[in-house]
Amino acid sequence: MEYVIGSGPAGMACAAALLARGRDVTMLDAGLTLEPGHAALRSAMAAQVPEHWTAEQHAMRRMKLGAEMPEFKLSHGSDYPYRAAPGAPSLALEVPGVAASYALGGLSNVWGAAMLPYRAADMAGWPVGMEAMADAYRHVLSLVPMAGQADALEADWPFYVRPRADMPLSRQAVALLKHFERAKIPGVVAGRARLAVRAAECIACGECLNGCPRELIISARHRLPALRQAGMHYIPGVVVRGVAEDADGVMIHALTPEGGRVFAGERVFVAAGVYGSTALMLRSLGLARAEILDSQYFTLPLLGLKAAKGVMQERLHTLAQLFVEIEDAAVEARNVHLQLYGYSDVLEAMIARKLGPLKGLRALLLARALVVQGYLHSDVSGRLEARLEGEGMRVTARRNPATREVLKRVVRKIGQMKLGARPLAPLLHETLPGRGYHSGGSFPMREAPGVGETDDMGRPYGRVRTHIVDSSVFPTVPAATITLSVMANAWRIGFES
Ligand SMILES: Cc1cc2nc3c(=O)[nH]c(=O)nc-3n(C[C@H](O)[C@H](O)[C@H](O)COP(=O)(O)OP(=O)(O)OC[C@H]3O[C@@H](n4cnc5c(N)ncnc54)[C@H](O)[C@@H]3O)c2cc1C
């Protein structure tokens, strides 16, 4: 028996690859699920047309706002994707708005579904060839539907599997995309956001950021029935506390609702998410600390010079509208990835909050407001330090002094794009490392791994039957979105190891 720990994107992709090779697979998972009350709210909304949704239903789903951004993105009003499972070791994460997931489907229950593959240049220094990753992208994208359309991004960022449908663009985004196509800005490539959404069924109700009532945003959770049908056993309610191995096999020490239990098998694939896997493997390997890399996340509001008509009435989706890639050595040696967002109920609430007594002006601002969410390569980003502390783990963040200068150049570059919208530089928000959830690299894959590192199959130094398959094994964290590559790498290890 091969065991996979975790049911997030990494676990599901790895399990699919193992099953494709005819292996016997059991998935062990903490496996928290949406509470019945919130599930009932979702089903009720799915059964109605948006015009019949009530103010009360909307209010139950709204996220709590922090000073600069929402505290936690919720799933149909619930924070269950961030909640600790009973028996889980304590995790002191000193970055507000960040938590590990113990949910069925992990953090993909709340993710933004943005997907862009890494290129060979992004994986410089990885002991993994582009050919193997390209093959894995093809397999993963045959399982995960991706909305998108041929555009300028395609030359450098192939689709691997051609999308069958696309999401409707907002009027603001259409105008911006036309500008990019006409202006041909040096060092900038822009196109439509690629999103893991069943786009053909989207009714553009604008509820994406609170959880799609129709479940059209892909979660790893949706894959479970197919994997079970292919023969996988799924055991929820299991919190794994340690993994050991000897010449005969692996022993997985876990806490179940019935008490402690040891699962014995041939191999184990650890996909507990970067914090879950780091804590588990530090403890299992007798190590005290690890450094976690991060792709620096920042937000920057843009103010349009002209008002867009009817943004608050427009039927639109509220995920990323456009991807903008900055490939300009004068800004940063590596790619900078930007996602552009237009109107959403969250933006409306944030603006109303900032305006305070002047909130009557919000319609005026919303017609001009856009938000950039951007990411940098881990080489110019802050880092996190994970340290075992008793039974648990403490994670602290450390900024990189280089980040601020890079961000200044990025803001200047955005200004030079002449988007018809001015970047509001004083409102640039450089989050703490980890806040963008594009983190990994605590057990980096190396050509010749040493203590605390892994080989190209995610096997920690000294282990032959234990594979770490989530972002914990990334040698760097490039700026492009992380999860598609997490899935591809997990698939590759499951299929090739
Ligand atoms: C708000 C938000 C938006 C995001 N948007 C995007 C985006 O647009 N694009 C993108 O690429 N990425 C995005 N991400 C990041 C993305 O969600 C993660 O990269 C992805 O979920 C990681 O997958 P994973 O399988 O490695 O881990 P997770 O999704 O964290 O899953 C971990 C799994 O392990 C299980 N587990 C953990 N510990 C144990 C244990 N001890 N025993 C048993 N089971 C355990 C959990 O139950 C869970 O099933 C976003 C994240 C957030 C929070």
The ligand as a MOL file (V3000), in Angstrom:
LIG
                    3D

  0  0  0     0  0            999 V3000
M  V30 BEGIN CTAB
M  V30 COUNTS 53 58 0 0 0
M  V30 BEGIN ATOM
M  V30 1 C -6.9720 32.8890 -0.1600 0
M  V30 2 C -6.0230 32.0700 -0.9950 0
M  V30 3 C -5.9490 32.3050 -2.3520 0
M  V30 4 C -5.0720 31.5550 -3.1390 0
M  V30 5 N -5.0590 31.7680 -4.4960 0
M  V30 6 C -4.2460 31.0420 -5.2690 0
M  V30 7 C -4.2660 31.2190 -6.6850 0
M  V30 8 O -5.0720 31.9560 -7.2450 0
M  V30 9 N -3.3810 30.5130 -7.4230 0
M  V30 10 C -2.5020 29.6630 -6.8420 0
M  V30 11 O -1.6920 29.0690 -7.5790 0
M  V30 12 N -2.4920 29.4360 -5.5100 0
M  V30 13 C -3.3350 30.0970 -4.7090 0
M  V30 14 N -3.3540 29.8810 -3.3580 0
M  V30 15 C -2.4400 28.8720 -2.7880 0
M  V30 16 C -3.0160 27.4570 -2.8910 0
M  V30 17 O -4.2340 27.3620 -2.2250 0
M  V30 18 C -2.0050 26.4670 -2.3170 0
M  V30 19 O -0.8200 26.5860 -3.0790 0
M  V30 20 C -2.4560 25.0210 -2.4310 0
M  V30 21 O -3.6800 24.8010 -1.7990 0
M  V30 22 C -1.3910 24.1080 -1.8080 0
M  V30 23 O -1.7940 22.7780 -1.9620 0
M  V30 24 P -1.2580 21.6320 -1.0110 0
M  V30 25 O -1.9310 20.3890 -1.4350 0
M  V30 26 O 0.2220 21.6520 -1.0130 0
M  V30 27 O -1.6700 22.0270 0.4760 0
M  V30 28 P -3.0710 22.4110 1.1340 0
M  V30 29 O -4.0140 22.9230 0.1400 0
M  V30 30 O -2.7370 23.2590 2.3050 0
M  V30 31 O -3.6360 21.0040 1.6760 0
M  V30 32 C -3.0660 20.3750 2.7930 0
M  V30 33 C -3.7910 19.0500 3.0250 0
M  V30 34 O -3.0810 18.2900 4.0030 0
M  V30 35 C -3.9500 17.8270 5.0190 0
M  V30 36 N -3.1350 17.7920 6.2520 0
M  V30 37 C -2.3600 18.7900 6.7650 0
M  V30 38 N -1.6930 18.3400 7.8540 0
M  V30 39 C -2.0660 17.0510 8.0250 0
M  V30 40 C -1.7160 16.0500 8.9750 0
M  V30 41 N -0.8190 16.2790 9.9400 0
M  V30 42 N -2.3090 14.8400 8.8740 0
M  V30 43 C -3.2230 14.5740 7.8940 0
M  V30 44 N -3.5800 15.4800 6.9560 0
M  V30 45 C -3.0020 16.7040 7.0210 0
M  V30 46 C -5.0960 18.8280 5.0380 0
M  V30 47 O -6.2820 18.1970 5.5300 0
M  V30 48 C -5.2140 19.1930 3.5690 0
M  V30 49 O -6.0340 18.2590 2.8960 0
M  V30 50 C -4.2320 30.5790 -2.5360 0
M  V30 51 C -4.3270 30.3420 -1.1700 0
M  V30 52 C -5.2160 31.0730 -0.3970 0
M  V30 53 C -5.3300 30.7900 1.0780 0
M  V30 END ATOM
M  V30 BEGIN BOND
M  V30 1 1 1 2
M  V30 2 1 2 3
M  V30 3 2 2 52
M  V30 4 2 3 4
M  V30 5 1 4 5
M  V30 6 1 4 50
M  V30 7 2 5 6
M  V30 8 1 6 7
M  V30 9 1 6 13
M  V30 10 2 7 8
M  V30 11 1 7 9
M  V30 12 1 9 10
M  V30 13 2 10 11
M  V30 14 1 10 12
M  V30 15 2 12 13
M  V30 16 1 13 14
M  V30 17 1 14 15
M  V30 18 1 14 50
M  V30 19 1 15 16
M  V30 20 1 16 17
M  V30 21 1 16 18
M  V30 22 1 18 19
M  V30 23 1 18 20
M  V30 24 1 20 21
M  V30 25 1 20 22
M  V30 26 1 22 23
M  V30 27 1 23 24
M  V30 28 2 24 25
M  V30 29 1 24 26
M  V30 30 1 24 27
M  V30 31 1 27 28
M  V30 32 2 28 29
M  V30 33 1 28 30
M  V30 34 1 28 31
M  V30 35 1 31 32
M  V30 36 1 32 33
M  V30 37 1 33 34
M  V30 38 1 33 48
M  V30 39 1 34 35
M  V30 40 1 35 36
M  V30 41 1 35 46
M  V30 42 1 36 37
M  V30 43 1 36 45
M  V30 44 2 37 38
M  V30 45 1 38 39
M  V30 46 1 39 40
M  V30 47 2 39 45
M  V30 48 1 40 41
M  V30 49 2 40 42
M  V30 50 1 42 43
M  V30 51 2 43 44
M  V30 52 1 44 45
M  V30 53 1 46 47
M  V30 54 1 46 48
M  V30 55 1 48 49
M  V30 56 2 50 51
M  V30 57 1 51 52
M  V30 58 1 52 53
M  V30 END BOND
M  V30 END CTAB
M  END
